[in-house]
């Protein structure tokens, strides 16, 4: 009987090779099954929620919010102009829907429209007309800066980059044309 065992496995290398072969086959099978399972089921689109599931979980907590379905050739800018009369409110829509890539919208996607008080819109318009009323300071652009980073540093919110760009339109024709040493006006009151 000892001789039969020796004839099947001639050396330790055969045993080790067989073990690693089984390990590789097992790993390939695991990854293949995992890949197939991930392809099944729900498709998660940013800004799209399963409303039925939300109603069941938090039926008492959900307050009816205004929403909009994305149509063909829609963008957050177009939706903001249509709903609020101000394209720069696209950042508020993106924040309310936790969109990681606001440029990718799907036709039929439901977007929640945040409630923006008319007083907030009036305050912003008043700030634009008489910017001297609120405090401001200058920010010097350094290497590696972009409007998003500046907005995070100054306002704690990257989506406020549009405000910085809007406030400095006389210096910036395009938001991606920052020059090192350029002085930007940052208004303390948002």
N, C-alpha and C positions, 0 to 999 in steps of 0.2 A: 504494500500500500504506500509506503514511503517512496517507492520508485515511481508510482503514478503521479504523485504530487510533483516530484522533481521533473517529470517529463512534460507536464503542462506548463509549469513556470520554470524555465531553465535558469533564470537568474533573478536577482533582486531588481535589476533594471526592467525586466518584463513586468514585474508587479507594480513598480513605480509608474511605468508608462501607461499601464492599464488604469491605474488610479487617476492619473492626470487626464487621460482620455475621457473617463467617466465624468470627471469634474467639468471639463470643457463642454461636454454634451449637456450636462445638467444646467450649466450657466446659460448656454445658448437657448435651451428650452425655457428657462425662467424669463429671460429677457424677451423672447418671442411672445410668450403668454402675457407678460406685463405690457408689451407694446400693443397687442391686440385688445386687451382690456381697457387701456387708456383711450383707444380710438372709439370705443363704444360709449353710449350714454349721452349725457348732456353736453351741449356746446356752450361754453362760457364766453360771452361777449362782454367787453367792458361797457358798463352803463346799462346792461340788460339784466333785469331781475326776474325771477320766477314769482310772479305776483300771487299765484295761488298759494305757494309755500309761505310767502310773507303774510298773507291773510290768516293762515292757520297758526303760525308761530306768534305773531304779535297783533292779533286782531284788535285789541283795545288800544295799542300804542300807536297804530298808524293813523295819521291824519291825512285826509285826502289832499294830495298835492297836485298841482297842475303839471301835466306831462305833455310831451309832444312826440310824435312818431317821425323818425328821420325819413325824408323823401329823397327821391333821386336828385343828385347834384346838390344836396344840402351840406352845409358845413356849420360848425358852431357859430361862426361869424354871421352867416345868413340867418340862422335861427335867432341869435341875439338881436339882430336888427329888426327882424319880424316881430319878436315878442316884447322887446324892451325899448326899441328905437335907438339902441346904442350897441354897435358891433363889439365894443370892448368888453361888454358883459359876458362874452364867450368864456372868459376865465371863470366866472362864477358858475356857469353851467358845467364846465369841466370839473370844478371842485365838488359840486353837488353830486355828480355822478361817479366820482373817483376814477376818472378816465386817465389811464397811464399814457396813452397815446391819443391825444385829442384829434389828431388828423385822420384817424381811422374810425369812420362811422359806417355802420351797415344800414342798408335800406330796411325800414321797418323797425329799427332799434328804438326802444322807448327811452326817452331822456326826461328826467325829472327837472322841472324848471324851478329854481330857487325863488323864494319870495323876496323880492327886492323892494323895500319900502320906497314910496315916491319921495319921501324926505331925503333918503340916501342919494337918489338920483339928483334931486335939487341941490343938495350939498355939493356933489361933485361938479355940477354945472356952475355953481357959484364959485367954487374954487378955481375953475378954469377961467372964469371971467375976471375975477379979482384975486389973482394968486398972491398978491402982496398981503392979504389978510392973514394967511396962515404962515407959520414959521417955516423957514427953509434953510438948507445948507448945501454946500457944494461937495461933490464926490469926485475924486480924481481917479480915472480909469487906470488900472495897473495890468501888467501882463497876466493873461489867462482869464480876465474878466469877461463876462457876458451879462446881458440884462437880467437873466434869471438869477445868477449868483448875486448880483447887486441887490435885486429885490429881496432875496432871502436874507442878505446881510442887513439891509436897511429896514425892511418891513416885516421880516419873518415869514414871508409868503412869496414863493417864486412866481405865482400867477400875477403878482402886481407889476411884473416886468412891463406890461402894456401901459401901465400908468407912467412909469419912468420914461418909456419911449414917447408917449403922448406929451408929457411935460417938456420933453427936450426935442420936439420935432424940428425946431429951427436949426439944431445942430446935427441931428440924425435923420438922414433921408431914409435909411433902412436900419432895422434893429440889429442887423449883424455887421454893421460897419463901425464898430467902436474902435477908436484909436487910443493907443497908450498915451496917457497924459491929458486926455480930453476931460474937461470939467463938466459934470452933469449936475443939474439942479435936482435936489431931492426935497420934496415937501414933507414936512413933519406930520401934517394933518392929512390923513388919507381921505 
